[in-house]
Amino acid sequence: MIREAPAPRRGGPAPPARLPGGLGPLGRRLFAAFAVVALASVALLTAAALVGADRGISSARQADRQRTASRVAAAAADAYPAVGGWPAADLSAVQALADGAGAVLTVRDKDGEVMPGGSGAEEDHDMSGSGRGRHGQGSGAGPSASAPVVVDGSTVGSVHLVFSAGSGSAGVSVAWGWVAAAAVGAVALALAVSWFVTRRLTAPVVRVAATARALAAGDRTARTRIDAPGELGDLARAFDAMADDVGHAEQARHRLAADVAHELRTPLASLQAGLEELRDGYADPSAGRLASLHDQTLRLSRIIGDLGELAEAESARLSLHLAEVDLTALAGAAVTEREAELRTAGLAVRTLPGPAPLLVHADADRLHQALGNLLSNAARHCRPGDTVTVGTSVTPAEALVEVADTGPGIPADELPYVFERLWRGTRARAGGGSGIGLAVVKELVTAHGGTVFADSGPGGGTRMTIRLPRAGPRG
């Protein structure tokens, strides 16, 4: 059952307005479709019931007539005399049975001649052409039944009963009345159920559409807040989750703009102040002063370059050139490229042998960039004398590459945020990091369908692990 949340507070999103008649265009189409199906089904079942009832009652009445004819034939056999044949027979008892059944009796001998004593005989002689017997029953106006008269195993004649035309019509009328009443009730019930089901099906859709319009109009707090079973509930929950993601993305965009402005403001302010001092003659253009200004331009250049890398990494999923790549060889190449930077920082570099080849479907350049960022991050935050270790390993479904160091580590409360954009921990701020390099790593790895996470022990040291799906067997 669909349950809607209470009406929002004043100032929140207004509930969607009810459409005229309670149903929108989709609801009217669904209701019309349900109604047509229901009416067609009820009409078909009603016709089948009426035909079946009519034939069933007719068959039952015919069977009753045939049993009556058999009883009349048995009575005629009892009245058949051993000597004299039909002319000497007393058919009064036979006639009484026929009259009790409301039928016109005709008795014939084995040659087909009509015997006197039956109402049919009187009809032939006294009222021929009138079409009515002495009890006012038409001889040929209704259903009939015949039965042979058998005496001592020999057929000596036959009896023929003609029943009135209205015989059994009362039962048919009653059956038809009940079937018609049931059909009307079924139609009313089907229409009511169709209306109810249509409302239940379209209400979440109408609510989702109204919420979408509210979101498009700028109300970021609008939610469907519908608890429904099945696919409609999934639709409402998925839409609300999407709306939450849109809100979070917008908040992240605002935060990113503020963070970028903050990151750029400091070096720009320093450059502006230094240049104004030089312009106004308050400071001499000494080599040290110019070097300080040059450092600020380098910082600006690095921040802008990191932002460009982040934007490029976010769109990497659309521009990946996938191929089978040996992850072990790729990790070795990344270490070779960054080894000079690591050794300049006073770090020892170790490469652990891994399985070769360790194949993954990846863009070699993008993965090389991600590994390079991890190594540069280690070079920036480790202390001279620390060791950086790079190794690869494998599981049945994944290929792993780890970059571990013996540096000061990352506080446990900061680990969940190290891959967020522009987030900088305590040590990162002290080291002048921009908070973008690890975010680029996450975007690139996610674009490959992998994951990256960080781990740090209480005694120091950090391990960054990239997990990628392994390539399937060739062919």
Secondary structure, 3 states (H helix, E strand, C coil): CCEECCCCCCCCCCCCCCCHHHCCHHHHHHHHHHHHHHHHHHHHHHHHHHHHHHHHHHHHHHHHHHHHHHHHHHHHHHHCCCCCCHHHCCCHHHHHHHHHCCEEEEEEECCCCECCCCHHHHHHHHCCCCCCCCCCCCCCCCCEEEEEEEECCEEEEEEEEEECCCCCHHHHHHHHHHHHHHHHHHHHHHHHHHHHHHHHHHHHHHHHHHHHHHHHCCCCCCCCCEECCHHHHHHHHHHHHHHHHHHHHHHHHHHHHHHHHHHHHHHHHHHHHHHHHHHHCCCCCCHHHHHHHHHHHHHHHHHHHHHHHHHHHHCHHHCCCCEEEEHHHHHHHHHHHHHHHHHHCCCEEEECCCCCCCEEEECHHHHHHHHHHHHHHHHHHCCCCCEEEEEEEECCCEEEEEEEECCCCCCHHHHHHCCCCCCCCHHHHHHCCCCCHHHHHHHHHHHCCCEEEEEECCCCCEEEEEEEEECCCCC
